[in-house]
Every structure is written in C-alpha cells, then in structure tokens.
Amino acid sequence: MFRTCDITGLKVDLRAERLIQLNAVMAVVSLLIGVIAALLLVLTRWQVVHLLPVEWYYRVLTLHGLNALIFWIIFFEVAGLYFGSTVVLNSRIASPKFGWLSLLLMVMGFLLVNFTILTGKADVLMTSYAPLQAHPIYYLGIILFAVGALIAVFLFFANLLIARKERTYGESLPLFTFGLVAAAIIATLTLASGAIIYIPTLLWSLGIIKSIDAGVYKLVWWGLGHSSQQINVTAMIAVWYLGAFLTVGGTSINEKVSRLAFAFYVIGINVASAHHLLVDPGPSPAWKVFNTSYIMYIAVLASMIHAFAVPSAVESAQRRRGFTKGLFDWLKNAPWGNPAFSAVFLSIIIFGFIGGVTGVVNGMEQTNIIVHNTLSIPGHFKGTVVGGTTLAFMGATYYLIPLIFRKRIAFFGLAKIQPWVFGLGIAVLAVSMYILGAFGVPRRHYDITFSGGPFTYTFNPATDFFWVLFAIGGITAVIGALMWILIVVFSVFFGQPVRGPQDMQLQIASPPPPAKEHHGFEAPGTLTLTLLFMGVFIVFLLLNWGWLSAMWEVK
C-alpha cells in the first residue's frame, strides 16, 4: 500500500499516487484543448486575420473558457489536494473508492460538456447567462464535474483528519497544506453556489421550470464564476511557498502572518466578486460599495502579505547561504536554471504587477466602469489565472514528474526556457488586452468594426499597435504552453525512469544554515521590490482616477 520515496524519505500511499497521476493527466488534456482554442481565438480577435466564422468563434470561446479556466485548473488542484493531504503529511488516503468516484464524475462531466460544445449545442459562453439556453447535457456535465470535485474536496478533509488522528506530522500543518485547506474551504462555498444555480437551470432546459430570472442567475453564477478563480489564487500561493522550500529551502519569515493571510482569503475573497455586478440594477448601491471596498481590501491585504512573504523567504534562505552583497546578490545567484524556481518567481511578478494591480482597479466600484465588460477584463484574467496560477502549476510539475511519476524530465534544456517563453508571452498578451480594453474594445464581440451592421465604429489608430502586440504575445504564450505539454507528455509516457536520487535533475534544497544575528531588515531586497510595486500601483491607480474624471457624464 505504501512505498518510501528514496528522494524525500516520505511514505507515499500508492492508491493516492495513482489518483494524483490520473488527475494530473486529465489536467494536461484539458489544457491542451484550452491552448488550441486560445490560438484560434487570438487569430480571430485580431481583425487582420479574423480566422473563425462567427458561430465557431463563440463556440471556441466557450470551449476555451471551460477547459482553460475550469477543467485544467480543477483537475490539477484535485491532484494537489491529494498530494498535500497524503504525501506531504506522510499519511494514507481515507477512501480510495471515493477518489475513483470523484475522478469518474469529473471525467464524465468533462466529456459531456466538451461534446455538447463541439456539436454546437452549447454556444452560450462559459457564463451561460439566462435566457441563453444550452442543451440539458451541457448543464448535466457541469453538475457532474462539480459534484466530483466536491467529493474530492471532502476526501481531502477526511485525509487531514486521518493524518491528525494518526499523528503523521508535527504540531501544525505545513504551510503548503494549510494553504490548500483555505483553497478547499473556498471551493466548498464556490461549488455550492454552482449547485444552487445549475440545478434549476438544468430543470429549465428540460422544460420542467418555465423560466429563470436573468438577474438572479447572474448574481448566483458569479458566486461560482469569480470564486472558482479564487480557489486558483489560493492554491497558486500555496505552490509558491512549496516552490520556495523545494528550490532554495526558503520558509516564511513569519508563518503566523502567512497563515492569517490565508484566513483573510477565506473571509473576503468570495464576496469581493461583486464587481461583476456593478452595472446590474438588482443589488443595492450600499451592497456594491461595501463589497468592492471593505471586503475587497481584506483580500488585497492578504495578497500583498503573500507577495512579500514568498520572495522574502527566498531572500532569507539565500542570504543565510552567503549571498549577502548588496540588495540583490541573493536574486542574482538564485537557481534560475531550475524551471520550477523561474516559473514560481515569474508567476509572482506577473500576478503582482499585472494581475494584482489591474485587479484592484477592476474591483473598485468607482474605477471599474472604465473597463467594465471590455477586453481589459480577460486581460486581467491572463495576468492572474494564466500568468499567475497556470505558470506556478507548470513549475510545480517539474517536481511532480520525478517524485510522483518517477520519470526524468525530457528535453531538460527546453524545460529551462519554457517558463520564460510562456511568461513573456502571457505578460505581453495581458498588457495589450488591458490597454485595448481601456480604448473601449469590447470583451467578447466577434467583429469590433461592426461591419455589415446599421452602424460602424473606428477605434483610435493606436489600437493597431496593441493588436499586433496582442497577436505576438498570444502566439508566444501558446508556443510556451505547447512546449510544456510536450515536455510533460514525453516525460510521463516515454521518459527514462527515476531509479534514485542520482537521477534527479532538480535537486531538493537542503535547509539553509541558521540565521546569524544582524541589524536591520531581514529581507531588504524584497522590501525594495515591494516599494517598487507600491510605486507602480499608486501611479496606475492615480492614472485611472484621472481617466475616470475625464469620462463622459452619465445622467
């Protein structure tokens, strides 16, 4: 039932290991579909090419949203939940049967949803707003997938109880697993929102219920839609801490504060999804202001704590190893040849400087109107869920392959540059999309020139430059993603086996020497980077307030 890992010394439950492997494989399949769809969308939104016909554009957009934002990430997160609650804790899985049931339901849901989309029976986009109606099989697939994911979350909690009862770990959960606990709590609330709205919508599509109130649907759906991305953010940050530990032996300077930040996510991050509803007439102004200010600030504070804690953990470990010259000797001598490290560090930068900064502007009640329902919104997503979460998960996979699949990383030279190619492409894509949205380019419209319509519109000529950047960034990111998929697939199915520590291409860092007494800041380089971030954030915020003051008056 168990094997002892000859690299980490941890006990690995073979039944949990198999479930980790299969969920990870399904994650890669989902990402491949999402990436192919992304390439088609880039070449369609770029008006110079305008590749797809209109009906296939919305079909592929639906396909991309579900596979890239839901299936890929949740399959990977389920693998992470099993890994964090069994392997990391030196424990066993509570019920392999429920793990297999979860996987079966999720795969069935995945197949049903993709089938209905590709056969043209669900051209409703990921949000599937009522009164748009898809085939009942589409809603059934979403429900099956959600139920399967919920079973996996409950199994995760059961695993934690067993580990606690059998005392397989120390006094407190490792910070990585603690972060997964926060993600699992958010997931429970999120999936409950999905059940509340998708079950009656299924009945409506079957004709059992006559109608669905569009306002109520949108309100409840965003409890699933936005909050599902907050599961990703929380899991991503847990991976940041794990990456810092594995690559340089870094641990949080103050774990209590890091744990408090995860608790802040549980309190505030779901409710802060109200900015998607700011132009809807149903919610009251007081509710909108409260959720996009005080509640959002809790989530933003948590993100800022983590964004300081993870780099400072790396800096502290590096300085204790002797890299103490100046502010950034620790960063210069970081293990940049380790793709897991470069992926995590690039994820932090992209998430903070692109996803985080734009997220605050999007989330505030006043400045949101500048970009509401424009291309800026998916541009922000690219900075958070793709440049942040997906890139971090890619980095974690470079340890998952040798430790769980017991295979050497294929094309290791390619793996070293893959995070840079993907990260650079996503950064360019995200920035160009956000700027295009600020020019007023709509979020989802097939033809932004409205050719053949009763009226046409010509955007500022400056947008032509950013459309070229959009295409360059999108194609580069697709190449980076395909590089990663090639490396993973070849490694897992055709790679050379790992027979022991001598076959590890990525070393697991030993603990750094004990800290010496010193005066001043523990991590002055990280503090400098944080001040730089705050400067960028303040300038961007002031610019948006200035642009808001220049907008036409709404009477």
N, C-alpha and C positions, 0 to 999 in steps of 0.2 A: 504493500500500500504506500510505503514511503521510499524515497531514495535520499541519500545525503549528498548534497551538492559538494563536489570536491573543489569548488572555487570559492563559494561563500561559507561553507560549513553548515548551511541551513538545511533542515529537513523539508523535503518537497513531497506533498501528497500527490501521488501520480494521477489520482482521479481529478483533482483540481487542476493539475498541469494540463491534462487533456482538454478540459473546458477552456482554459486560458488560451491554448493553441487554436482551438476551433473558432472562438470568438474573435481572436486576432485575425485569422484568415478571412472571416466574413467582413471584418472591418476593411481589409485591403481590397476585397472585391467591391465593396460599396464605394470606396474612394476612387477606384479605377473608373467606375461608372460616372461618378461625380466629376472627375477630371476630364473625361471625354466630353461630357455635356458642357463643361466650362469652356473648353476650346471652341465648341460650336457657338456658344453664346458670345464669346469675345469677338468672333468673326462675323457675328450677326449685328451686335450692338454698334460695332464700328461701321458707320454708314458707307464707307468706301467699298467694303466687301459685301455686307448685308447678305450673308450666306443663306440662311434658312428662310423658307416661306413663312407667312405669318402664323399659320396654325401649328407648324412644327416648332416655331420659336417658343410659344407659350408651353408647348408640350415638353420641350427640352428644359425650359426654365423650371417647370415643376419637377422634372426628373433630377435636375441638378440640386435643387433645394432640399429634397427629401434625402438623397443619397449623401450629399456633402455635409449637410448640417445636422441630420438626424441619424441615419443608419451608420455611417462611417464612425462617427464620434461615439455613439452609444455602444456599438459593438466593442470598440476599443476600451471604453470606460468599464464595461462589464468585465472584460479581461483584466483590467486594472483592479477592479474591486476584488476579484478572486485572488489575484496576486497579493494585494495589500492585506487581505484578511487571512491568508493561509501561509504563503511562502515567507513573507516578511515577518509574520508573527510565529513562525516555526510550528504551525498548527495544522489541523486537518479540516477538511470541508464538512459542513454539518450534514448535508444531504445531497449526494451526487445526483439522485433522481430528480430533485427539483432543479438542479443545474441543467440537466438534459432537457427537462420540460421547458425551462426558460429559453434555452437555445432553439428548441423546436418551434416554439411560438414566435420567436423573433425572426427566424428564417422564413417561416410561413408568411408572416406579415410582410417581410421584405420582398418575397416573391410576388405576393398578391398585389402590393402597391405598385411595383415596377411593371407588372403585367398590365394592369389597368391603365397606367400612364402611357406605355408604349403602344397600346392598342387604341389610343385616342378616347378613352372613356373617363379620363380624369384631367381634363385641361383646365384645372382650377387653381393652379399655382400651389405653393406649399401652404399658404394661409387658407385656401379653400373657403373664402368668405361666402356666407349665405347672402343672396339667394343663388349663387353659383352652385350647381349640384353635380357631383360625380356619381359614378356607378356605385352601388352598395358594396361591391367587393373592395373598392378603394378604402372606404371607411372601416370595413371589417379588417382589412390588412393593418391599418393604423392601430386599431384597438388590440389586435393580436400581438403586434410588436410591443405596444405599451405595456400590456399585461405581462408579456415575457420579461421585459426589462424590470418591471416592478417585482416580479418573483426573484430576479437576480439581486435586486436591492435588499429584499427581505432575507435572502440567503446570506448576503454579506453581513447583515446584522447578526444572524444566527451564528455565523463563523466567529464573529467577535465575542459572542457570549461563551462559546466553547473555549476559545483561546483564553478568555479571562478565567473561566472556571478551572481549566487545566493548568493555568499559570505558565503559559509558554513564553511570556515576555515579561519585561520588568514592571516597575510600578506604574508607568503610564504608557499609552500607545505611542509608537514612533510618530514623529510629526507628519510623515508621508501618509500613514494610515489615518491619523487624526483628520487630515485634510480630506481624505476620501469619505470619512464619516460625515463631514459637513456637506460634501457633494451628494451623498446618499440621502441625507435629510431633505435637501433642496429637491432632489429627484423625486422623492415620495410626494411632496407637495405639487410638483410640476405635473407628474403623471396623473395625479388625482384631478387636476384641472382638465387634462386631456380627456379623461373618462367622463367627466361631468358634461362636456360639450360634444364629444364624438359619438357617444351612445345615442342621445336624441337625434343627432344629425343622421346617423345610420337609419334610425326608425323613419325619419323624414324622407330619406332617399328610397325607402321601401314603400312609402305611401301610407304608413301607419300613423304618422303625425302629419297634419296638413301643412304646417309652416314652421319656420324657425325665425325668430326675431333677429334681424341682422345686427342690431346694436348689442344685444345680449351675447350673440355668438362671438363677436369681435372682442368684447370685454373678457369673456371667459377664455377664449382661444389664446389671447396673449399671456394668460397665466401659464399656458403651455409653451407658446412660441418663443417668448423672450426668456422665460425662466429656464427653458431647456439649454439655452446658451450660457446661463449662469452656472449650471452643472459643469459645463465645459470649462469655464473660467476657474472654478474652484478645483476641479481635477487637474487642470493645467498647472496651477500654482503648487499643488501637491507634487507634481512631476518636477517642477523647478527645484523644490527642496531635495527631492530624491537625486536629481541630476547633480546638484552641488555636492551632495555627500559622496556619490559614486565617483565623480571625476576628480575632485580635489580634497575630499574628506571634510568639506565645509558643513558646519551646523549653525543653526540660527544663533545669533549673539544673545538673544533673549527669547527662548521658546515660549514663555508665557504670553508675551506680546503677540507672537505669531499665532498662537492658538486663539487668543482673543480676537484677532483679525478674522480668522475663520468663523468664529461665532458671530461677528458682525455681518458676514455674508448671509448666514442663516436668518438673521433678524431682518436685514434690509434689502437684500438683492432681488428677491422675488417681487416685492411690492413696487420697487423702483422701475418696473416695466411700464408704468403708466404713460410714459412719453409717447408711446404708440397710439394713445387715445386722446391726445391733446386737442385735436380738432373735432372730436366726436361730441355731439350735443348731450349725450346721456349723462356721463359723470359730471359732478358739480365742479365749479371752479375751485372751491376750497379743497376738494379731494385731489384735484390735479396739482395744485400748488404744493400741498403737503407731501405728496408722493414724489414730486420732481424736485424737491428741495431737501427737507429734513431727512426723509427716508433715503434719498439718493446719496446724501452726504455720508451716511453710515457706510454704504457700500464703497464709495470713493475713498474714504479714510482707510478701509480695510485693504483696498488695492494698493494704496500708497505705502502702507506698512509693509506689505509683502514685497513691493518693488524695491524697497530699501533693504529688507531683511535678507533676501536671497543673494544679491551681489555682495552685501557686507559679509555674509557667511563665506563666500568665495574669497574675498579680500582678507578676512581674518585668518583663514587657513593658509593662504599664500604667504602672508607676512610672517606667520609662525614658521614657515619653511625657509625663511631668509630673504624673501623678495620684498625688501623694505626701502629701496632707493626711491625717493620722490613720492609723488602721489599715485603713479600708475605702473610702477615696476611689477606689481602683482598681476596686473592685467596683461602687460606685455609678455610675461612669462607663463601665462595661463596655458593649459593644454589645448591650444587651438587646432592641433592635428587630430583631436578626438572629436568626431562628428556629434557625439552626444553632448559634449560641452558647448560647441559652437551653436548647435541647434537651440539649446536652452538659453544661451546668452542673447542670441539674435531674437528669440521669442520674447524675452524680457524687453528688449529695446523696441521692437515693433509694437508689442502690446502697449507699452507705456507711452511712447512718443507719437504713435499714430492712433491705435485703438483707444487708449485711455483719454488722451486729450480731446479727440473728437467725440468720444462718448459723453463727456461732461457737457459739451455744447449741445449735443443731441438731446441729452436728458433733461436739460433745464427748460422750464416752462416758457421763459421769455425767448431764448435764442433758438429753440427748437424750430420755430416757424420759418427760419431762414432755409433750413434743409429738409423740412418735413416732406416725406414722400418723394424725395429727389434721389438721384443716383448717389448722393452722399451717404445715404443710409446703408446700402450694401457695401459702399466703400469703407465705412466704419466696420462692418462685419468682417471685411477682409483683413483689417488690422487687428481684430480681436480673435475671432474663431479660426481664421486661417493662419495669418502671420503669428498669432499667439498660440492657440491651442494645437492646431494641426502640426505646426513646426515643433512644438515641445514633444508631442506624441511621437513624431518621427524620430526625434533624438532618443527618446526612451527605448524605441525599438532596437536601436543598435546594441543595447544591453540585453533586451528580451531575446534576441536571436540566439546568442551563445548560451544564455543562462536557462532559458525555458525550452527552446527548440533544439539546443545542443548542436548548433551548426556555426561554422565560421562565417564571417561576413564576406560575401562575394564582392568582387570589384571594390576592394577596400580603398584604393586610390580615388575612385569615383565617389565613394561614400564621404570622403573628407571634404569634397567641394559641394556635395549635394545640398546641405543646409544653406550655403551661401547663394547658390543659384535660385533655390526656391524662395529664400528670404528676400533677396534683392528683387526678384520678380513681383512678389506679393507687395512689398513696400511701394514700388513704383505704381503698381495697379491700384492699390488702396488710395494713395495720394492723388493720383489722376482722377479717380472716380469721385473722390470727395470734392475736388475743385470743380469738376464738371457739374456736380450737383449744386454747388454754390452759384454756378452760372444759370441754374434752373433746369438742367437736363432731367427729365422725369425718371423715376425709379425703374419702371418696368416696360415702358412703352416701346412697341416694336419699331415704329418709324417716327423719329423725333422731328422730322420735317413735315409730317402730316401730308405727304404727297398724295394727290388724288382726293383730298378732302375739300370741304367747302372753304377752308382757310388754310394757310400755310404759315410757318414760323421759321425765321432765320436766327440762329444763335450768334452771339458775338464771335467774330472770326478767330479770336484767341482760343476758342474751344477746339479748333482743328489741331492745334499743337498737342493739347492734352488727350485728344482721341488717339493720336499716334503713340503717346506715352502709354495710354491705356492698352493698346494692342501689344506694344513691346513688353510691358510688364506682365500682361496676361499670358502671352505665349512663353515668356521666360519662366513664369511660375508653373505652367503646365509641363514644360521640359523638366524642371526640378522635381515635380511630383512624380512624373514618369520614371525619372532616374531612381527615386526612392522605391517605387513599386518594383522596378526591375531588380534592384539590389535585394529587396525582401523576398520576392518570389524565387529568384535563383538561389539565394542562400538557404531558404527553408526546404525547397524541394530538390535541389541539385547540389547543394553546398557540401563541403567537407565536414565531417563530424568533429565536434569538440571532445577530445578524449581526456582533457585535464587542463590545469592552469597554463601549461606551456602553449596551448592552442588559443589562448585568449589574446585577441588583437587589441582590445581595450582593457587596460588594467583597472581594477577597482582600487581606488586610492587608499593608502593606509592612513590612520589618524595622524594629523599633524602634531608636532611637538607641543608640549604645554606652553601656554602663553606666558611671556615674561612680563614683569612689572613695567609699565610705561605710563607716561603722562600724555594727556591729550585724547583725541578721538580714537576709538578702536578701528574705525574704517574711514579715514579721511578721504580716500579716493572715491568711495561710494557717496560720501557726503557731498563732494564736489559735483559728481554726476547728478545727484538729487537736486542740488541747487540749479544746475543747468536745466534739468527737466522742469523745475518750477518756473524758471525764467521763460522757457518756451511756452509753458502752459498759460502763464499770465499774459504774455504777448498775444497768443492765439485767442484767449478769452476777450481781451480788450478789443482786438480786431473785430470779433463777432458782435460785440456790443456796438461798435461803431457802424458796422454794416446794418445792424438792426435799426439803428436810428435813421439810416438813410432809406429804409424801405418805404414803399407807398403806404399811405394810411388806410387802415381797414375801418370802414364805417358801418 
